[in-house]
Amino acid sequence: MTHPVVHTWRLLKWGRTLARHGALQGLERDPNTPAKLRRLLRLARVGARVPAQPRYADAFEAIGPAAVKFGQTLATRPDIVGDEAALDLFRLQDALPALPFDVVRPQIEASLGRPIETLFASIDETPVGAASIAQVHRAVTIDGRTVAVKVQRPGVEEDFARAIDTYEWAAAQVEPMGGEIARLQPRLVIATFKRWTARELDFRREAASASELAEGMASEPNFHVPAIDWARTSGKVLTLEWIDGIKLSNHAALRDAGYDLPQLAETLIHAFLRQAIAEGFFHADLHQGNLFALPGNRIAAIDFGIMGRIDRRARIWLAEILYGLITGNYRRVAEIHFEAGYVPPHHNVAEFATALRAVGEPMRGLPVKEMSIGMMLDGLFSITRDFDMVTQPHLLLLQKTMVMVEGVATALDPDINLWDTAGPFVEEWIRTELGPEAAIADRIVADVKTLYRLPELVRRIEARFPPPGGAPPAPPLREIEVVRIGGGWRYVAVALASAAASVAATMAIMAS
């Protein structure tokens, strides 16, 4: 176990780096910050030249790879870091200088257990991209397929383990301070980050996520998930189909190639809605660098390290919330928040509905091109404190992805609106899941399951209540009584008496 002194030293170094970039100002000035924590923040910036404009993303990049990933996590939590910091943290591109191929080659061979020449006919030693966890090389397999080979940086697991260990320790120190800190659940934030990191550091899980997403999106032909090369994939090496497309960020190249940008934007929104609402399993890192345009106005996605999952009941709540906000049914939206347990029951439903109306109505009067899902979600965050809403990690990840998707889609087509495009999809899904047909289908499924269990139920009844004339059930053996130590002869007497009673009962049954 790491000594608290080590944790304190690490936090002091990181705090100094954050202070030099002005990244502690917002937390220090927040009136909800506990006094003890505020004093520690002031101590961290003693002697530091604090810039007028905080540079949050630069600060996390200066600390190291684990901090970059943690900064990306905090970008989904404007309720913790504030809107300004969350927006700046979205700049984290996770880009680092590439390692020489001589360093990563042993990693490939050790992880796959074979010489590299037996796996690939050729491999480009200059990576096409490098990030905090891995770098990617283009290669050609022995059977002639072009693939992307993602190789984990040596030593990255140990670096992340040390950082997360200190994050957990720090969260355990500040959460008991109570107040706003406790409501934001820092330990839960770190636990969520730890799960995401564990998934990203095991490339087999990333490969499995890609495979599962491909199955779920089979009915969406305009959204492509690259195929996994399982024979060349391990915990530290991921090999998958090479995507030969144009990044959605390169608008000029897309126009020159004849792509329909509004169609691409609509395809992206529909694909995301199908993942999040219909399937309950979505790609949670859909930024422009992970999305490519393919011929036929199709879209391909890469990098499946961060995925979100929502169960069916939560998806129904989500769809009703979205549709209620679209149609202005704030009362129903408020009721769903109470039914889901997002708002504690001691609050008033009508008052919460009024607060929602204050968020939704200003946008309903805007032109379609000026309405924003991001604006709505920011408004919802602003009322969470007033109604003691406990944070929901899976919904925060979804919120971050929705804002990201809207940003990419709006960049492709400034006139598109997520509300306008999502409305018909959400309405149809609600009808399918909550309409009369769905209720009948659910009842049939439940009845069939009950009928399937009937034979076993009858057998249990017969075993408990045998038919007349049958042999009665054997009496249960008496338990040996527990007696105090030192009374050994009593153990013998009780055991003999129990055995005699059991033999007599058995003989009586046989005689009858």
C-alpha positions as CSV (number, residue, x, y, z in Angstrom):
1,M,0.0,0.0,0.0
2,T,1.3,3.4,-1.0
3,H,2.2,5.6,2.0
4,P,0.2,8.8,2.4
5,V,3.4,10.8,2.2
6,V,3.9,9.6,-1.3
7,H,0.4,10.5,-2.3
8,T,0.8,13.9,-0.8
9,W,4.1,14.5,-2.7
10,R,2.5,13.5,-6.0
11,L,-0.5,15.8,-5.3
12,L,1.8,18.6,-4.5
13,K,3.7,18.3,-7.8
14,W,0.5,18.0,-9.8
15,G,-1.0,20.9,-7.8
16,R,2.0,23.1,-8.6
17,T,1.6,22.3,-12.3
18,L,-2.1,23.1,-12.3
19,A,-1.5,26.4,-10.4
20,R,1.2,27.5,-12.9
21,H,-1.5,27.1,-15.6
22,G,-4.2,28.9,-13.6
23,A,-6.2,25.7,-13.4
24,L,-7.0,26.0,-9.7
25,Q,-8.6,29.5,-9.8
26,G,-12.1,28.4,-10.4
27,L,-12.1,25.8,-7.7
28,E,-10.4,28.2,-5.2
29,R,-13.0,30.9,-5.8
30,D,-16.0,28.6,-5.8
31,P,-18.0,29.4,-2.6
32,N,-19.0,25.7,-2.4
33,T,-15.4,24.6,-2.0
34,P,-14.7,23.6,1.6
35,A,-12.5,26.0,3.6
36,K,-9.9,23.3,4.3
37,L,-9.6,22.4,0.6
38,R,-9.4,26.1,-0.3
39,R,-6.4,26.6,2.0
40,L,-4.6,23.7,0.4
41,L,-5.2,25.2,-3.1
42,R,-3.8,28.5,-2.0
43,L,-0.8,26.7,-0.6
44,A,-0.3,25.0,-4.0
45,R,0.0,28.3,-5.9
46,V,2.4,30.1,-3.5
47,G,5.1,31.6,-5.6
48,A,3.6,30.5,-8.9
49,R,3.1,32.9,-11.8
50,V,-0.6,32.5,-12.4
51,P,-1.9,33.5,-15.9
52,A,-4.9,35.6,-16.3
53,Q,-6.6,33.1,-18.5
54,P,-6.6,29.5,-17.2
55,R,-5.2,26.8,-19.5
56,Y,-6.8,23.6,-18.2
57,A,-5.9,21.4,-21.1
58,D,-2.3,22.5,-21.2
59,A,-2.0,21.8,-17.5
60,F,-3.2,18.2,-17.8
61,E,-1.0,17.6,-20.8
62,A,2.0,18.9,-18.7
63,I,1.3,16.4,-15.9
64,G,1.3,13.3,-18.1
65,P,-0.6,10.6,-19.9
66,A,-2.8,9.5,-17.0
67,A,-3.7,13.2,-16.3
68,V,-4.7,13.6,-20.0
69,K,-7.2,10.8,-19.7
70,F,-8.5,12.1,-16.4
71,G,-8.9,15.5,-18.0
72,Q,-11.0,14.0,-20.7
73,T,-13.2,12.4,-18.0
74,L,-13.6,15.8,-16.2
75,A,-14.6,17.3,-19.5
76,T,-17.8,15.3,-19.1
77,R,-18.4,16.9,-15.7
78,P,-19.2,20.6,-16.0
79,D,-21.1,20.3,-12.7
80,I,-17.7,19.7,-11.1
81,V,-15.2,21.8,-13.0
82,G,-17.5,24.4,-14.5
83,D,-18.5,25.1,-18.0
84,E,-15.4,27.1,-18.9
85,A,-13.0,24.4,-17.7
86,A,-15.1,21.6,-19.3
87,L,-15.0,23.4,-22.7
88,D,-11.3,23.9,-22.5
89,L,-10.7,20.3,-21.5
90,F,-12.4,19.1,-24.7
91,R,-9.3,20.4,-26.4
92,L,-7.3,17.4,-25.1
93,Q,-6.3,15.6,-28.2
94,D,-4.4,12.8,-26.4
95,A,-1.5,13.4,-28.8
96,L,2.1,12.7,-27.8
97,P,5.4,12.2,-29.6
98,A,5.7,8.7,-31.1
99,L,8.1,6.1,-29.7
100,P,10.8,4.7,-32.1
101,F,9.7,1.4,-33.7
102,D,12.6,-0.4,-32.1
103,V,10.8,0.3,-28.8
104,V,7.4,-1.0,-29.8
105,R,8.5,-3.9,-31.9
106,P,9.4,-6.1,-28.9
107,Q,6.0,-5.1,-27.4
108,I,4.2,-6.5,-30.5
109,E,6.2,-9.7,-30.6
110,A,6.0,-10.4,-26.8
111,S,2.3,-9.7,-26.7
112,L,1.4,-11.8,-29.8
113,G,4.0,-14.5,-29.1
114,R,5.4,-14.6,-32.6
115,P,8.1,-12.9,-34.7
116,I,6.7,-9.9,-36.5
117,E,7.7,-11.3,-39.9
118,T,5.3,-14.2,-39.4
119,L,2.4,-11.9,-38.7
120,F,2.8,-9.1,-41.3
121,A,4.2,-8.9,-44.8
122,S,5.1,-5.3,-44.1
123,I,4.6,-2.7,-41.4
124,D,5.1,1.0,-41.6
125,E,7.6,2.0,-38.9
126,T,6.4,5.6,-38.8
127,P,3.1,5.6,-36.9
128,V,0.0,7.3,-38.3
129,G,-0.9,8.6,-34.8
130,A,0.4,8.5,-31.2
131,A,-1.5,9.0,-28.0
132,S,-1.0,8.6,-24.3
133,I,-1.8,4.9,-24.2
134,A,-0.8,3.7,-27.7
135,Q,0.4,4.5,-31.2
136,V,-1.0,3.1,-34.5
137,H,1.0,1.7,-37.4
138,R,-0.3,0.8,-40.9
139,A,0.6,-2.8,-41.9
140,V,-0.2,-5.5,-44.5
141,T,-0.9,-9.0,-43.2
142,I,0.6,-12.2,-44.7
143,D,-2.6,-12.8,-46.6
144,G,-2.5,-9.3,-48.1
145,R,-5.1,-7.3,-46.0
146,T,-4.3,-3.7,-45.0
147,V,-4.8,-3.3,-41.3
148,A,-4.2,-0.8,-38.5
149,V,-2.0,-2.1,-35.6
150,K,-2.5,-0.3,-32.3
151,V,0.4,-1.0,-29.9
152,Q,0.3,-0.1,-26.2
153,R,3.2,2.1,-25.0
154,P,5.6,0.1,-22.7
155,G,5.2,1.0,-19.0
156,V,1.8,2.8,-19.5
157,E,-0.1,0.4,-17.2
158,E,2.3,1.1,-14.3
159,D,2.0,4.8,-14.8
160,F,-1.8,4.7,-14.8
161,A,-1.8,2.4,-11.7
162,R,0.3,4.9,-9.7
163,A,-1.8,7.9,-10.7
164,I,-5.2,6.2,-10.1
165,D,-3.9,5.0,-6.7
166,T,-3.3,8.6,-5.7
167,Y,-6.6,9.8,-7.2
168,E,-8.5,7.3,-5.1
169,W,-6.6,8.4,-2.0
170,A,-7.3,12.1,-2.7
171,A,-11.0,11.5,-3.3
172,A,-11.3,9.6,-0.1
173,Q,-9.8,12.6,1.8
174,V,-12.0,15.3,0.3
175,E,-15.4,13.5,0.1
176,P,-15.9,13.3,3.9
177,M,-15.6,17.2,4.0
178,G,-19.3,17.1,3.1
179,G,-21.4,19.8,1.4
180,E,-21.1,20.2,-2.3
181,I,-18.0,18.0,-2.5
182,A,-19.9,15.0,-1.1
183,R,-22.9,15.6,-3.5
184,L,-20.6,15.5,-6.5
185,Q,-19.3,12.1,-5.3
186,P,-15.5,12.3,-6.2
187,R,-14.9,8.7,-5.3
188,L,-17.6,7.7,-7.8
189,V,-15.9,9.9,-10.4
190,I,-12.5,8.1,-9.8
191,A,-14.2,4.7,-9.8
192,T,-15.8,5.5,-13.2
193,F,-12.4,6.7,-14.5
194,K,-10.7,3.6,-13.2
195,R,-13.2,1.4,-15.1
196,W,-12.8,3.4,-18.3
197,T,-9.0,3.1,-18.0
198,A,-9.1,-0.7,-17.3
199,R,-11.1,-1.1,-20.5
200,E,-8.8,1.1,-22.6
201,L,-5.7,-0.7,-21.3
202,D,-7.0,-4.1,-22.3
203,F,-7.2,-4.1,-26.1
204,R,-9.1,-7.3,-26.1
205,R,-12.0,-5.5,-24.4
206,E,-11.8,-2.7,-26.9
207,A,-11.9,-5.3,-29.7
208,A,-14.9,-6.9,-28.0
209,S,-16.6,-3.5,-27.8
210,A,-16.1,-2.9,-31.5
211,S,-17.4,-6.4,-32.3
212,E,-20.5,-5.8,-30.2
213,L,-21.2,-2.4,-31.7
214,A,-20.9,-3.8,-35.2
215,E,-23.6,-6.4,-34.4
216,G,-25.9,-3.7,-32.9
217,M,-25.4,-1.5,-35.9
218,A,-26.1,-4.1,-38.5
219,S,-29.4,-2.5,-39.3
220,E,-27.7,0.9,-39.9
221,P,-25.8,0.2,-43.2
222,N,-24.5,3.8,-43.4
223,F,-22.4,3.4,-40.2
224,H,-19.4,1.1,-40.5
225,V,-17.4,-0.5,-37.7
226,P,-14.0,-1.9,-38.8
227,A,-13.6,-5.7,-38.5
228,I,-11.3,-7.1,-35.8
229,D,-8.4,-9.3,-36.7
230,W,-8.6,-11.5,-33.6
231,A,-5.6,-13.6,-34.6
232,R,-3.4,-10.5,-34.3
233,T,-5.0,-9.0,-31.2
234,S,-4.0,-9.4,-27.6
235,G,-4.1,-7.4,-24.4
236,K,-1.5,-4.9,-25.7
237,V,-1.9,-5.1,-29.5
238,L,-5.1,-4.5,-31.4
239,T,-5.3,-5.2,-35.1
240,L,-8.3,-4.2,-37.1
241,E,-9.4,-3.3,-40.6
242,W,-7.8,-0.2,-42.1
243,I,-10.2,2.6,-42.8
244,D,-9.4,4.4,-46.0
245,G,-11.6,7.4,-45.7
246,I,-11.6,11.2,-45.2
247,K,-11.8,12.6,-41.6
248,L,-15.0,14.4,-40.9
249,S,-12.9,17.4,-39.7
250,N,-11.5,17.9,-43.2
251,H,-14.5,19.7,-44.8
252,A,-12.6,21.0,-47.8
253,A,-11.5,17.5,-48.8
254,L,-15.1,16.2,-48.2
255,R,-16.5,18.8,-50.6
256,D,-13.8,18.1,-53.2
257,A,-14.6,14.4,-53.1
258,G,-18.3,15.1,-53.7
259,Y,-19.7,14.2,-50.3
260,D,-23.1,15.5,-49.1
261,L,-22.2,17.1,-45.8
262,P,-25.8,17.6,-44.6
263,Q,-26.4,13.9,-45.3
264,L,-23.3,12.9,-43.4
265,A,-24.5,15.0,-40.4
266,E,-27.9,13.3,-40.4
267,T,-26.3,9.9,-40.7
268,L,-24.1,10.6,-37.7
269,I,-27.1,11.7,-35.5
270,H,-29.2,8.7,-36.5
271,A,-26.3,6.3,-35.9
272,F,-25.8,7.8,-32.4
273,L,-29.5,7.7,-31.5
274,R,-29.7,4.0,-32.6
275,Q,-26.7,3.2,-30.4
276,A,-27.8,5.1,-27.3
277,I,-31.5,4.7,-27.3
278,A,-32.3,1.6,-29.4
279,E,-29.3,-0.6,-28.5
280,G,-28.2,0.9,-25.2
281,F,-24.5,0.6,-26.1
282,F,-22.8,3.6,-27.7
283,H,-19.5,4.8,-28.9
284,A,-18.7,7.5,-26.3
285,D,-15.8,9.3,-28.1
286,L,-17.3,10.4,-31.4
287,H,-15.1,13.4,-32.0
288,Q,-14.1,14.4,-35.6
289,G,-10.7,12.6,-35.3
290,N,-12.4,9.3,-34.8
291,L,-14.9,9.6,-37.7
292,F,-14.3,9.0,-41.4
293,A,-16.4,9.5,-44.5
294,L,-16.7,6.5,-46.8
295,P,-18.0,6.4,-50.4
296,G,-21.8,6.6,-50.5
297,N,-22.0,9.2,-47.7
298,R,-21.3,6.4,-45.2
299,I,-19.5,7.0,-41.9
300,A,-16.9,4.8,-40.2
301,A,-15.8,5.1,-36.6
302,I,-12.5,4.0,-34.9
303,D,-11.2,4.0,-31.3
304,F,-13.6,2.0,-29.1
305,G,-11.8,2.4,-25.8
306,I,-14.6,4.5,-24.2
307,M,-18.1,3.0,-24.6
308,G,-21.3,3.8,-22.8
309,R,-24.0,1.4,-21.7
310,I,-27.6,2.1,-20.6
311,D,-30.2,-0.5,-19.6
312,R,-33.6,-0.7,-21.1
313,R,-35.5,1.0,-18.3
314,A,-33.0,4.0,-18.3
315,R,-33.3,4.2,-22.1
316,I,-37.1,4.5,-21.9
317,W,-36.7,7.2,-19.3
318,L,-34.2,9.0,-21.5
319,A,-36.4,8.8,-24.6
320,E,-39.4,10.1,-22.6
321,I,-37.3,12.9,-21.2
322,L,-36.0,13.9,-24.6
323,Y,-39.4,13.7,-26.2
324,G,-41.0,15.6,-23.3
325,L,-38.6,18.4,-23.7
326,I,-39.1,18.5,-27.5
327,T,-42.9,18.7,-27.1
328,G,-42.9,20.9,-24.0
329,N,-44.5,18.3,-21.7
330,Y,-42.5,19.4,-18.7
331,R,-44.8,17.7,-16.2
332,R,-44.1,14.3,-17.6
333,V,-40.3,15.0,-17.7
334,A,-40.4,15.9,-14.1
335,E,-42.4,12.8,-13.2
336,I,-39.8,10.6,-14.9
337,H,-37.0,12.2,-12.9
338,F,-38.8,11.3,-9.7
339,E,-39.7,7.8,-11.0
340,A,-36.1,7.1,-11.9
341,G,-34.9,8.4,-8.6
342,Y,-32.8,11.2,-10.1
343,V,-34.6,13.7,-7.8
344,P,-35.1,12.8,-4.1
345,P,-38.8,12.3,-3.2
346,H,-38.9,15.1,-0.6
347,H,-38.9,17.6,-3.5
348,N,-42.1,18.8,-5.2
349,V,-42.9,17.5,-8.7
350,A,-44.7,20.6,-9.8
351,E,-41.8,22.9,-8.7
352,F,-39.3,20.7,-10.6
353,A,-41.6,20.9,-13.7
354,T,-41.5,24.7,-13.4
355,A,-37.7,24.7,-13.2
356,L,-37.6,22.5,-16.4
357,R,-39.9,24.9,-18.2
358,A,-37.5,27.7,-17.4
359,V,-34.8,25.6,-19.1
360,G,-36.8,24.5,-22.1
361,E,-39.1,27.3,-23.1
362,P,-36.3,29.9,-24.0
363,M,-35.1,27.4,-26.6
364,R,-38.5,26.6,-28.0
365,G,-38.8,30.2,-29.2
366,L,-35.5,30.1,-31.0
367,P,-35.1,29.4,-34.7
368,V,-34.3,25.7,-35.4
369,K,-30.6,26.5,-36.3
370,E,-30.1,28.2,-33.0
371,M,-31.5,25.5,-30.8
372,S,-28.9,23.4,-29.0
373,I,-29.0,20.1,-27.1
374,G,-25.8,21.3,-25.4
375,M,-27.6,24.5,-24.3
376,M,-30.4,22.4,-22.8
377,L,-28.1,20.1,-21.0
378,D,-26.2,23.0,-19.5
379,G,-29.5,24.3,-18.3
380,L,-30.4,21.0,-16.7
381,F,-27.0,21.0,-14.9
382,S,-27.7,24.4,-13.5
383,I,-30.8,23.1,-11.6
384,T,-29.3,19.9,-10.3
385,R,-28.0,21.6,-7.1
386,D,-31.3,23.1,-6.3
387,F,-33.0,19.7,-6.3
388,D,-30.3,17.6,-4.7
389,M,-29.9,15.5,-7.9
390,V,-27.2,12.9,-7.4
391,T,-25.0,12.6,-10.4
392,Q,-25.5,9.6,-12.8
393,P,-22.2,8.6,-14.4
394,H,-23.8,6.8,-17.4
395,L,-26.0,9.8,-18.2
396,L,-23.1,12.2,-17.9
397,L,-21.1,10.1,-20.4
398,L,-24.1,10.2,-22.7
399,Q,-24.5,13.9,-22.2
400,K,-20.8,14.5,-23.2
401,T,-21.3,12.3,-26.3
402,M,-24.5,14.1,-27.3
403,V,-22.8,17.5,-27.1
404,M,-19.9,16.1,-29.1
405,V,-22.1,14.6,-31.8
406,E,-24.1,17.8,-32.1
407,G,-20.8,19.7,-32.5
408,V,-19.6,17.5,-35.3
409,A,-23.0,17.5,-37.0
410,T,-23.3,21.3,-36.8
411,A,-19.9,21.7,-38.3
412,L,-21.0,19.6,-41.2
413,D,-24.3,21.3,-41.6
414,P,-24.9,24.6,-39.6
415,D,-28.6,24.4,-40.3
416,I,-29.1,21.0,-38.7
417,N,-30.6,20.6,-35.2
418,L,-30.4,17.6,-33.0
419,W,-33.9,18.2,-31.7
420,D,-35.4,18.4,-35.2
421,T,-33.6,15.3,-36.5
422,A,-34.0,13.3,-33.3
423,G,-37.7,13.9,-32.8
424,P,-39.2,11.4,-35.3
425,F,-36.6,8.7,-34.2
426,V,-37.4,9.1,-30.5
427,E,-41.2,9.3,-31.1
428,E,-41.1,6.0,-33.1
429,W,-38.9,4.3,-30.6
430,I,-41.2,5.3,-27.7
431,R,-44.2,4.0,-29.7
432,T,-42.5,0.8,-30.3
433,E,-41.3,0.3,-26.7
434,L,-44.3,1.8,-24.8
435,G,-47.2,1.5,-27.3
436,P,-50.0,-1.2,-27.2
437,E,-48.0,-3.6,-29.4
438,A,-45.1,-3.4,-27.1
439,A,-47.3,-4.0,-24.0
440,I,-48.9,-7.1,-25.7
441,A,-45.5,-8.4,-26.7
442,D,-44.1,-8.0,-23.2
443,R,-47.1,-9.8,-21.7
444,I,-46.7,-12.7,-24.2
445,V,-43.1,-13.0,-23.3
446,A,-43.8,-13.0,-19.6
447,D,-46.6,-15.6,-20.0
448,V,-44.5,-17.9,-22.1
449,K,-41.7,-17.7,-19.4
450,T,-44.3,-18.6,-16.8
451,L,-45.6,-21.6,-18.8
452,Y,-42.0,-22.8,-19.3
453,R,-41.6,-22.9,-15.5
454,L,-44.8,-24.8,-14.8
455,P,-43.4,-28.4,-15.1
456,E,-40.6,-27.6,-12.6
457,L,-43.2,-26.0,-10.3
458,V,-45.4,-29.1,-10.4
459,R,-42.4,-31.3,-9.6
460,R,-41.6,-29.2,-6.6
461,I,-45.2,-29.4,-5.3
462,E,-45.2,-33.2,-5.7
463,A,-41.9,-33.4,-3.9
464,R,-43.3,-31.4,-1.0
465,F,-46.8,-33.0,-1.0
466,P,-46.6,-36.6,-2.3
467,P,-49.8,-38.2,-3.6
468,P,-52.0,-40.3,-1.1
469,G,-50.6,-43.8,-0.5
470,G,-47.1,-42.9,-1.2
471,A,-44.3,-43.2,1.3
472,P,-44.1,-40.2,3.6
473,P,-40.9,-38.2,3.5
474,A,-38.0,-39.3,5.6
475,P,-37.8,-37.3,8.8
476,P,-34.9,-34.9,8.9
477,L,-31.8,-35.9,10.9
478,R,-31.6,-34.2,14.2
479,E,-28.7,-31.8,14.5
480,I,-26.0,-32.7,16.9
481,E,-26.3,-30.4,19.9
482,V,-23.4,-28.1,20.6
483,V,-22.1,-28.6,24.2
484,R,-19.4,-26.9,26.1
485,I,-15.8,-27.9,25.8
486,G,-14.8,-30.6,28.4
487,G,-18.1,-32.5,28.0
488,G,-16.9,-35.0,25.4
489,W,-19.0,-37.9,26.8
490,R,-22.1,-35.8,26.0
491,Y,-21.1,-35.5,22.4
492,V,-21.1,-39.3,22.2
493,A,-24.5,-39.6,23.9
494,V,-26.2,-37.1,21.7
495,A,-24.7,-38.6,18.6
496,L,-25.8,-42.1,19.5
497,A,-29.3,-41.0,20.4
498,S,-29.7,-39.1,17.1
499,A,-28.4,-42.1,15.1
500,A,-30.8,-44.5,16.9
501,A,-33.7,-42.2,16.2
502,S,-32.9,-42.0,12.6
503,V,-32.5,-45.8,12.2
504,A,-35.8,-46.4,14.0
505,A,-37.6,-43.9,11.7
506,T,-36.2,-45.6,8.6
507,M,-37.2,-49.1,9.7
508,A,-40.7,-47.9,10.5
509,I,-41.0,-46.5,7.0
510,M,-39.8,-49.7,5.4
511,A,-42.2,-51.8,7.5
512,S,-45.1,-49.8,6.4
